[in-house]
Amino acid sequence: MFNYHTLYAELLSSLHGSPLEKWLPLLPEQINQGLCEQRFGDLADWRQVLQQLPEVSANKIELKDKIQIDGDSSDNTRAQIKNLLQALIPWRKGPFFIHGTHIDTEWRSDWKWDRVLPHLAPLENRTILDVGCGSGYHCWRMLGEGASRIIGIDPSPRFVVQFYAVKHFIQGGYHGVPPVDVLPIGIEAVPQNLQAFDTTFSMGVFYHRRAPMDHLRELKATLRQGGQLVLETLLIEGGLGEVLVPEGRYAKMNNVWFLPTADTMISWMRKCGFKNPRLVDSATTTLQEQRQTEWMTYHSLEQFLDPADHRKTIEGHPAPLRGVFVAEV
Ligand SMILES: C[S@@+](CC[C@H](N)C(=O)[O-])C[C@H]1O[C@@H](n2cnc3c(N)ncnc32)[C@H](O)[C@@H]1O
C-alpha cells in the first residue's frame, strides 16, 4: 500500500535541528488528515496516478524562466505521461512542460510571477512558506531563484497530488531530492509563532479569509525578525477606509469576503505590525491570463464577467483587480 509519508521523508528529516523543528511532531498527523482517502473520495484514484508515473530521467530541468522538464523518453512513455497527467484535470496553476506535454493551465501563473519577482528581497538561500500554493507552480519558480527550502501549504488534496506528480519528473533530473514540498493543510494548521521563514507568500488567499486581520497576524507570526511578506489579493479602486464585502457571490465565487482598496490594505498591514507595507504592482486580470483550456474545461473568467461590460463581474461588482503588497517584520 502506498504510504503518503514517503513523499515527505526528506522534508521531515531536514527539519530536525532547524528553526522549524517545533512543527515536526505535528506533521505526521496533519499529513494523515490532509491526505485521508476516507475524507476525500477521489484521492485513491489520484494516488494511483502517482503510483503509475513512469521512472524517466530528465537531462533538462528549467525552473528559472519557466517550468520545463525533458529527456530522451520514448513516444510511448510520452503518451503515457500525458494520459496520466490528464487524469489529474482540472489543472489551474501553471503552465508546465513535462516530457513533451504542455499542461496549459487555466491561469498563466508565470505572468503573476513576472509581476511579483522584481519587487522581492532576493530569494537565494531563503526558507520560504507559500500559503495557498495550489499545484506549487510558484514554489518551483522560487527554487529556480535559488531558495534553499520551500514549503507550500494547500488544503486541496488534488493540488497536492498534482504537485507531487510534477516533483516526480523534476526529481528524475535533480541531484538528490528537491527541497520543495506541499503540505495538505491550511494556514490555520501552521503552529503559532513559528517565526522561522525568511519569506512568506500569501497569493490569492486573503480574500478567501473571513477574518482578514487574523490572516495578517498569522502570516506575520510565520516570519523571522526582518523576514518579508508577499501578499497578493483582489482589490477595489478607491480611498483609505473603503472596502467591498460582497453580499453573495463575487465572480461566481461564494467564498469571497474582503476586497479592500490599496490604501486600506496598507493601513491594515501597518495596524497588524508590518513595517513599510507597500503596493508594488496592480493589474486587472485579463481573459488571456485566466481562461478555459483543454486542461481546465470548467467556466473561467469570461463566464464570470458581465458579457455586456467586462469592467464588471456577472454580479455587477468591479471586475477582478489584483494587487501585490510587500512588507517586512
Ligand atoms: C486562488 S488560489 C491561489 C494559488 C496561488 N497561490 C496563486 O497565487 O496562483 C487559492 C488557493 O488557496 C488555497 N486555500 C484555501 N483556503 C486556504 C487556507 N485556509 N490556507 C491555505 N490555503 C488555502 C486553495 O486551495 C487554493 O489552492
The ligand as a Gaussian input file, in Angstrom:
#p B3LYP/6-31G(d) Opt

LIG

0 1
 C       -6.623000      31.458000      -5.894000
 S       -5.659000      30.077000      -5.421000
 C       -4.047000      30.812000      -5.413000
 C       -2.952000      29.876000      -5.859000
 C       -1.564000      30.505000      -5.943000
 N       -1.108000      30.971000      -4.643000
 C       -1.545000      31.632000      -6.919000
 O       -1.461000      32.785000      -6.491000
 O       -1.614000      31.390000      -8.120000
 C       -6.046000      29.947000      -3.703000
 C       -5.516000      28.668000      -3.060000
 O       -5.646000      28.799000      -1.648000
 C       -6.000000      27.562000      -1.123000
 N       -6.610000      27.799000       0.194000
 C       -7.922000      27.980000       0.505000
 N       -8.057000      28.139000       1.830000
 C       -6.809000      28.077000       2.373000
 C       -6.295000      28.161000       3.711000
 N       -7.096000      28.313000       4.750000
 N       -4.970000      28.053000       3.899000
 C       -4.138000      27.872000       2.846000
 N       -4.572000      27.775000       1.568000
 C       -5.887000      27.880000       1.336000
 C       -6.928000      26.953000      -2.169000
 O       -6.998000      25.545000      -2.077000
 C       -6.295000      27.421000      -3.459000
 O       -5.395000      26.482000      -3.994000

